[in-house]
Amino acid sequence: MKKLSFICMTVLAVFAMASCRGPQGPQGPAGHDGNANVSSSTVTIHTDDWEWVNDCQWTVTIDYPAINSNVYNYGAVLVYMMVGNAWSQVPLTYYYQDSFINDQGQEEIINCAASIEVATLNDGGVQLFWTESDFFDGARPDKHDFKIVAIEASVYNDRSDVDYSDYNAVKTAFQLAD
């Protein structure tokens, strides 16, 4: 009987503590409206992240778990690179200037071009490829920001009105936070 009383008292004590509430605080600020079917993140790729492959290009793999089988097979994966102050959709040709010290010890500035391409990986990520216009450049690419957007099929298929090449249009259409 004592054992039953002890069990009953323990159960009552647990329920009493679980139902206790302190004073309620003020209402917090409204959250940002988002879209649970669209994921967006900015990833900074540093110079040391790139790997030289195929004797002609640099590559880097970015894990992105939001790329699931639904997104991979039926949705969309969009990648943008920050160029100046704007996001440009990958693939793209990136024009930039570089400098080097010549044999006379003077700095020379040269115009360069690189092709940046992307492959979506079916196991949750993307692989970026950086190929210089001369197909050989011993210098690693500089630090760059990339934005990855993964869109579930249920949303992507209903939004043919969106200009997917324009990140700002995608951001507005899907209520993305930067």
N, C-alpha and C positions, 0 to 999 in steps of 0.2 A: 504494500500500500504506500509506503514511504517513497518507493521508487516511482510509482505512478504520480504521486503528488509532486515529486521533484521534476519529472518530465513535464507535467502540466504547467508548473511555475516557470520553467525554462522557456517553454513555447510562448506563454503569455508575456514574458519579459522581452523576448525577441520581437513579438508583434508590437508591443508598446514602444520599443526603441525605434522600430522601423517606421512607425506612424508619426513620430515626433518631427516637427518642422520648426525651423527658426523663423525669424521675421523675414518677409519677402523683400528683396531689394528693389530698386527702381528698374523700370523697363529699360533694357539696353537699346542701343541704336539699331535701326533697321539694317539687315544684312543686304549684301549685293545679290540681286536676282541673277541667277546663273542658269546653266543648262546641264543637267546630270548626264546627258548623252554626248557631251562634247568636252574634251579635255585639252587644255592648252598650258604649255610651260616654256619658259625661256631657259636655254642651256648655253653656258659659256664654254667654248672649246678653246683651250689654251694651246700655245705653240707646242708644248711637249706632249700633247694628247695625240697629235697626228703621227701616223706610222707610214713609212715609205714602202710601197709595194709595186710589183710588176715592173720595176725599174723605170717607171714613168709617172707615178702619181702618189699622192698622199691619201690616206683614208683614216677614218675614225668611226667607231661604233658607239651609238648612244642607246642605252637601255631605256625603254619607255613602256612600262607595263600596261598603259591604257590602250596599247595596240593589241587587242585580243583577236580571236578568230573572226568575230563578227565584223570588226573594223577592217581587218586585213582582207577578208573575202568579199565584203559587200559595202563597206563604208568608205571613208577617205582618210588618208594621212597626208597632211600638208606640211611642208617645211619652208620656212622663210629665213633669210639671212639679213641682218642689219647692215645696210649699205648707206653710209652717211647718217642721216636721221630718219630713214624710212626702211620698212621691211620689204624685201624683194623676194619673190617666190623662187625656190629652187626647183628645177635646174635653172642656172643662170650663168651668164658670162660676166665675170667680175673684172673691171678695169681698175688698175691702181698704179701708183708710181713707187719705184724702189730706188735705192741708191747703193753705190759701191765705191770703193776707193780704187782708182786706176793705178797703173804701173808708175805714174809720176807722183803718186800720193795725193791726187786731187779727187774730190768727190764728184761722181757722175750720177745723174738722175736718169733713169730709164722708164719708159712706159711699159707696163706689163698687162697681161690678160690671163685669167685662169677660168677654167670651166668647172663649176661646182654642180655635181649631180647627187642624187639620193636614191637609195634602194630601201624599200620597206622590208623589214624582216618579219617573218611569220611567227617568231617567238617573242615578240614584244620589243621592238626597237627599230632604229633606222641606221643605215650606214651611209656616210657621206664620202664622196670622192672629190679630190681637188687635183685637177690636172692643169699644169702650166701650158701656155700656148706653144712653147718650144718643146714640150713633152719631156723636158728634163730641167729640173731646178733643184739644186742641192739644199736650198734654204726652206725650212719648214714654213707653212703659212702662219701668219700672225694670229693673235687672239681675235676671235669673232664670236658674236652672239647669234644663236639660231633659235627660232621659235618653232615648236612642233605642235600641231593641232591634230587630234584624233577625233573623228566624227563617226558615231554609230550609224549603221545603215538606216535605222528607223527615222532618223532625222535627216541624213544626207539625201536620201531618195526623195524627200518631200521639199527640198530647197533648191530647185534648179534656177531660182531667181537670183542666187548669190553669185557674185563675181569672185570666185575662189582664188584668183590670182592677186587680189587686193586684200591684204591682211585687215585693213580697216573695215572693209565691207564684211568680212568674216566675223570680225570682232563685234560689229554692230548686230549682225543677223543672229548670232548665237550668244549675245550678251556676255562676252568674255571679259574677264578682268586682266589687266596687264600684270 
